[in-house]
Amino acid sequence: MTTPLSAPSTPAPLGSVRLTSLAAACCLLLLTGCSGSTSSSGSDLDAAGRSGDRLKITLVTHGAKGDDFWELVRKGAETAAAKDGVDLTYASDSDADGQAELVRDAISDKVDGIAVTLAKPQAMRSPVARAKEAGIPVVGLNSGIDAWRSAGLLEYFGQDESVAGRAVGDKLDGLRAKHALCVIHERGNIALEARCAGVKKTFTGETEMLYVDGTDMDAMTAMVEARLRQEPDIDEVITLGAQFALAAVQAAEKADSKAKVATFDLNKDLVTAVRDGSVQFAVDQQPYLQGYLAVDALWLYKNNGNVSGGGAAPVLTGPAFVTRTNVAEVARFAAAGTR
């Protein structure tokens, strides 16, 4: 799926309490990028620091159509594109081969930059190599923190999923949980696998994995319900996406289980669930910020030769825990579609 975007006219607030220093650093880099008189292609910059010829950037993700998480990534990218005067195209395919083909399409379109997720890095190596051969800079976001350097990407924006998983494991210990069910909604997605592996590494109780088809919410709910009936001692269900957490709440109710539900990722409905206590906590990796920084980094690279973060280390956008004690701070940004 490839969709040309018409970006909003003004950027929305990033809303990151933990990333104030990162935002300041990005602003400093942006000011530096605006100080040059020419872009890397030699075209003159206007008073706002924009190239006379608008850059064409394509964002290619593995996100499923209609997924709230990926809409946040897309919205952040649109906001950066509007600020930077970029012509942005968003394309997505949950199939790895299909995603690789979308990258090849962007190369054929002779875009100025590509931002890509690396949920299944091996499938992306060849198209990313072709982009480099064509002189097209590529940055990574969201998935592939252990693969972006070897794949030849300039920078990576996202969270270290293993670190995030280990933090959840520690939190479960603090909550005195004993038996956790970690629900993986896409088999083979390295980011999801790393989350549950991280939980298992630090959680002193029992951790078991349950693989479900995330594209069939009814079937996923039924599988979680069945597992909770089979294992009544499960006292914690960990999901890897906001919509799956809400489904898990329903599954626990149907199974008459006392299991609590916690999740990775956030959306407006999940904020409400945390606020009313039906979901214990969420791990926010800030998808809006990931999309924003990925597009802005490519603009910086084309206009002053570097990227946010400098390319020496990944730019981390999470993890940050959202609980009942701090959910009010996040709620207004979630309502605006930036968290």
N, C-alpha and C positions, 0 to 999 in steps of 0.2 A: 504494500500500500504506500503510495507516494502522494503527498498532499502539499502543494505550494501554500505558504502561509502569508497572511496579511497581518503583520505584527501590530500590537497595541501601541498607541502613540506615546504613552508615558510608562516608565518602569514602575512596577509595584515594589513595596518594601520587602527586603529579604527576610527580615524578622528572625534573625538568629542571634540569640543571646550569647551562645558559646562561641560564635564565630565573629565577634566584633573585631578582633585583631586581624582576622583573615580578610574581612571586608575592607578594613583600613588599608591593608597591604595591597589589595587589588586596586583600590582607588589610587594609591600612590603609583602603582605600575601604570595605570591608565593615564594619569597625568604625565608620566614620563613618555608614554607612547604618543601623546598628543603634542609633545614638544618638537617632534621631527617635522621637516618641511616636505618630505616625500614619502610615499609608501614604498614597499619592497619592489613594486613593479615600476616605480619611477613616476607615477602619476601624482599630480599636486594634491595636497590636502586642503580642505576648506577650513573656515575658522573654527569649526567644531572638531577638527581632526579627522574628518571623513575623507575617503578617497573620492576623487571625481568620478571614477567608475565604481559603482556599488559592488562590494564583494558578494560572491555567491557561495553559500555554505549549506551543506546538507548534513542533517542529523539523522543517523541510522540506528535504530534500536531493535531489540528483540521483544518489545512490548506488545501485548495483545491489544487489539482494537477495543476502545471503550474502557480500558483499565484506568481507574482514577490516578494511580501512581504515575503512569506514563503521561497522563494529561498534565500533571504537575511539572514533569520534566520538560514537556513541550512548552508549557506556559513560561517557564523560566527562560528557555531558549528564545522564545518570541520576544520577551522583554529585553534581553540583551541585543537581539537583532534590531529592535526598534531604536534602542539607544545608539547603536553603532552604525546605523544605516546599512544594514546587511539584508540581502535577499536570501531568506531562509526557506529551505525545503525540509519537511519532516517526512521520514519514511520508516516503516516498521514491518517486521515479519518475525513471528515467533519461531519459525523454522530456520535453522542455522544456514542451510543452503540458500534459502530465499533471502535471508539477510545479507549473505555474501553477494548475491546477485544485485541487490540494491546498492551496495558499495560500488560494484562494477558499473552500474548505471550512472552513478554520480561521477565516476572517473570519465565515462564517455561524454557526460555533459560538460566536462572541463570546468568543474567547480573550483573555487579558490581554497576550499578547506572542507574537511570531513570530520565529524565527531561520531564516534561509534562505541557501542557497548560490546563487551567481550564475554558474554555469558558462556559461549562455547568457542574458546580462543582458536582452536586448531582450524576451524572452518573459516576464520577471518584472516589467517596469515597470508594466504595468497592474494586476496584482494587488497589488503593493506600494503603488501609489497608492490603491487601494481600501482597503487596511488603514489607511493614514494618514487617509483621510477618515472611517474608522470610529473613529479615535482609538486604534488599536492600534499600539504601538511595534514596529519591526522592526529587527533587527540582522543583519549578514551574517557569514558564515564560509566559510573554505576557498577559495572562488573568487569573483573579482570585485573584486579590490583596486583596479582602475582604474575601477570602475563603481558602487561602493557610495554614494559621495557624490551623484553625479548621480541615482541611483535614489531618494535620499531616506532612506537607512538611517541609523540613529543611530551605528553603529560597525561595524568590521570586524575579525575575528579570523582570522589566517592568515599565510601567508608571501607575500612578493612573489615571484611565480614567475619574473619576468624576472631579478631579482637572484639568485635561486637558480640559474637556468640559467647566468648569467654566471659564477657561482662554480664550477659544474661545468666549464665551458669552461676556466677557469684551472687547475683541478685536472688536467684531461686534459693540458694543456701541461706541467704539472709531472711527469706520469707518462710524458711523451715519446710520447704517442699521436699518430698521423698521420691516421687515417681513422675517423670515428665514424658509427655508424648510430643515429639517434634514432628510437625506435619509438613512434608516437602511436596509442593504442588507442581513441580516440574523436574522430572528425573533428568540428571545429567547437567543441570545448571550449576556451575561451579560455585557461584555466589551463595545459592541456597544450601548446597551441600556443606559449604564452609561454616555457615551459621549454625547448623545443627551439630556439626563436628566440634565447633567451639563450645557450645553448650555442654556437650558430653565431656569435654576435656576438663572443665572446672567444676561442674555440678557434682557434688558428692553423692547424690542420690542416683537412682536408675534413670537412664535416658534411653528411650526407644524411638526409632524412626518409623513414620508411616508415610508411604508414598501414595499420593492421590493425583487425579487428573484435575488440574486447576481450571480447565476450560469447562468443566461440568460441575457447577456448584452444588446441584442436588445430589449427585453421586458422591462428591467430596463430603458433604454434610452427613450422608448416610454411612460412609465409611468411618468417620470419626465417632458417630453415635454407636456403631457396632463395636468399635474398639473399646469405647468407654464401658459398654455393657460387659464385654469379655474380661476387662481388667478394671474392676471397680476400685482398685487401690490407686489408680492414676489420679493424682491430685493437681496436676498442672498440664495444660495443653498450650504448646508454643506454636503459633502459626507464623508464616513468613510473609504475610501481606495483610493489609487492613481488612479487606473484604472477607478473607478466610477466617479472621478472628471473629467477625460477626457471625459467620456461619458456624463456627465452633461453639459459640455461646448457645446457639439454637440446638446444636447437637448435644451439648451437655444437659440442657433442659429436657430434651426428649429422652435421654438415657437416664434421667433422674440421678445424674452424677453430681458429686460435690466438687468436681475439678474446677479450678480457676483457669482463666484464659488470659494469656499475654501474647504480645505479637511484635514482630518487626514491622516498621512502616506505619504511616499515618494518613488519614484523610478526615474530612469533616465529620462523617458519621462515627469514626473511631474516636475522635475527640469527645463526642457526646457520650460514647460508651465508657471512656475512661472517667469522664466527669461523674457519671451515675454509678460507677463501680462495677459494671458488668464485665469490663475488661480491666485487669489489674494495672497494666502499664504497656507502653509502646516504645519501641526503639526507633527514633527518628533519624534517618540518614539524609534528610532534606533533598528530595528529588528536584524541587524547583531550583535550588542553588546549583545542583549538578548541571542542569541544562543551561542555566545562566552562565556559569563559569566556563563551560565547554565552548560555547559560542564566543564569549568575550575573549577567551584565550586565543582563539584562531584570529580574531580581529587584531589583537595585540601582536601576534606573531607576524602577520602580514604588514603591520604598520610600524613596528619598532624592533622586530627580530627576536623577541622572546615571548614567553608565555607566563601566565599566572603560576607562581610556584617555582618558576625557573627551570622546570624539567628535571631537577636533581632528585626530587622525592614527590610522592603523590600528595595532592591537596585533599586533605580529609574533611569531609562534610558531616561526619558523625563518628561514633554514635552519641546520641543524647537521649536520655530517658525522659519520657513524658508520663507523669503519674498524677493522681488526684491533687497532690500538693502544688504542682506547677502547671496544670493543664490550662488554667485561666490565662497564663502568659502567652500560650500558644494559640488559644481559641480564636482570637481576632485575626491572626494571620491565616489560619486555616479557613476561616470564613471568607477571606479575601482571595483564597486560592494560591497562597504563596508558601504554605506549609502542608 
